[in-house]
Amino acid sequence: MLISTMNDLPGYAVDEVLGEVFGLTVRSRHIGSQIGASLKSIVGGELKGMTKMLAEGRQDAQERLVEEAAAKGANAVLAFRFDTSELGSTWTEICAYGTAVKVSRTA
């Protein structure tokens, strides 16, 4: 599956637009990570547990997007983006989205 943040794909022609596709995940921080993050916010620095959680969440969301695109018959996703939002004080929603398309090589 080709994935591009661009609206087109150099060297390829878009043969068919199959529509929007999404991949979602919601992550919850456990109490230990919340306490650690609170303490770390006092002194500053990277919240490594949070960074790991968000990186894994993005990977899961992207995998779900690819599954949805493949189910529609796509071989590429264009205009790929991530969006995140906080749900309450401990949940983070991560959404991967884009446009599922069928492309063919032109060159």
C-alpha positions in Angstrom: 0.0 0.0 0.0 1.5 3.3 -1.1 0.8 6.1 1.5 1.5 9.8 0.7 0.8 13.0 2.5 0.6 14.7 -0.9 -2.6 15.0 -3.0 -1.0 13.2 -5.9 1.7 10.6 -6.4 4.5 11.4 -8.8 4.9 8.7 -11.4 1.4 7.4 -10.9 -2.0 8.2 -12.3 -5.1 8.1 -10.0 -7.5 5.7 -11.8 -10.3 5.7 -9.2 -11.1 7.5 -6.0 -12.6 5.1 -3.5 -13.4 7.6 -0.7 -12.2 8.6 2.7 -10.6 6.0 5.0 -10.0 6.2 8.7 -8.0 4.3 11.3 -8.9 5.0 15.0 -7.5 4.0 18.3 -8.1 5.3 21.8 -5.4 5.0 24.4 -5.6 5.2 28.1 -2.7 6.1 30.4 -2.3 3.8 33.4 -2.0 5.4 36.9 1.8 4.8 37.1 2.3 6.8 33.9 0.0 9.5 35.0 2.0 9.9 38.3 5.3 9.8 36.4 4.1 12.4 33.9 2.9 14.7 36.7 6.2 14.5 38.4 8.1 15.0 35.2 6.1 18.1 34.3 7.5 19.8 37.4 11.1 19.4 36.4 10.6 19.3 32.6 11.8 16.9 29.9 10.5 14.2 27.7 7.7 11.9 28.9 9.1 8.7 27.4 6.2 6.6 28.4 3.8 9.0 26.7 6.0 9.2 23.6 6.0 5.4 23.4 2.2 5.2 23.9 1.6 7.8 21.2 4.0 6.2 18.7 2.3 2.8 19.2 -1.1 4.4 18.8 -0.1 6.1 15.5 1.2 2.8 14.2 -2.1 1.0 15.2 -4.2 3.8 13.6 -2.2 3.6 10.4 -2.5 -0.2 10.2 -6.3 0.1 10.6 -6.4 2.8 7.9 -4.5 0.4 5.5 -6.9 -2.4 6.3 -9.9 -0.2 5.5 -8.3 1.0 2.3 -7.4 -2.5 1.2 -11.0 -3.7 1.9 -12.2 -1.0 -0.5 -9.8 -2.3 -3.2 -7.3 0.6 -2.9 -3.6 0.3 -3.6 -2.7 3.7 -2.3 -3.9 6.4 0.2 -3.4 10.1 -0.6 -3.6 13.2 1.6 -2.6 11.0 4.6 -2.8 12.8 8.0 -2.9 12.1 11.7 -5.2 13.9 14.2 -5.2 13.5 18.0 -7.5 14.7 20.7 -7.8 14.3 24.4 -10.9 12.6 25.7 -11.2 13.4 29.4 -8.0 13.6 31.4 -6.6 10.2 30.6 -7.7 9.1 27.1 -6.1 10.0 23.9 -7.8 9.4 20.5 -5.5 9.0 17.5 -7.0 9.1 14.0 -5.2 8.4 10.8 -7.1 9.4 7.7 -6.8 9.9 4.0 -8.3 9.2 0.6 -8.3 5.6 -0.7 -7.4 5.4 -4.4 -6.5 3.0 -7.1 -3.3 4.2 -8.9 -1.3 2.9 -11.8 2.3 3.7 -12.7 2.7 6.1 -15.6 6.5 6.0 -16.1 
